[in-house]
Amino acid sequence: MRPAGASIGELIHVTGWREHSVRAALTGIVRGRLGLKITSVKSYDRLRRYYVTAPGTPDKQALPKEAA
């Protein structure tokens, strides 16, 4: 996991998958099967960035200051 999170574009670039496949993996595998929490925030660069956090963690507490 990266403290800076990742945008959909970055995830597409790294995996080579299409956008709908990346989104499905985030919701189905990360959130569904692994039980992790996904938080999305529009960051300083005006992109929506996704962060994986432990379940039950308040949204703002788990994110880097530049993202919140």
N, C-alpha and C positions, 0 to 999 in steps of 0.2 A: 504494500500500500504506500502511496505517496502522500505526504502531508499537504501538498498543493492540490490534491484531487486530480481529476482528469475530465476533459471535455469529451463529448461524443466523437468529435473529429479525431482527437488523439487516440481514442480507443479503436476507431475504425482503422487508423494508420497502423497501429501496433498489431492488431489481430488480422487485418486484411478482410474483415467481414463487412457486410452491408449494415447500414444504420439500423434497420429493423432487427437484425440478428444480435447486434450489440445491446439494444434495448431489451430484447427478450432474455438475453443472458443475465443482464442486470436484475430484472424482475424475477425471472424464473429460477435461476440458479443461486445467485447471491442472496436475494431476499427470501425466496421460497425454500430452497433446500438447505442452504447454510444457516438461515435464520439471522443473517446480519441486516443491519439497517442501512439504507441508502438515503443520503441527504443530498439535495441539489440546491445550489445557490448560484445566483448570477454574480460573478466575481468582478474584480477591478478591470479586467480586460473585456468585460461585457459578454463573456461566454458563460453558458450554464455549465458549472463544474459539478461533478459527482464525487461524493465522499462516502466511503464505507466506514461505518461506526458500529460499536457494540450495541445490541438492543438495550433499550431503556436509558440510553445516554441522551441528555437534553441536546437539541440541535446545535445551538450556538456554542455550547461548552466543548464539543468535540472538534470544532473546526479551527483552522488557523486564523489568527486575527485579521489578516488581509482578506480573507474570504467572507467573514461575517459582516 
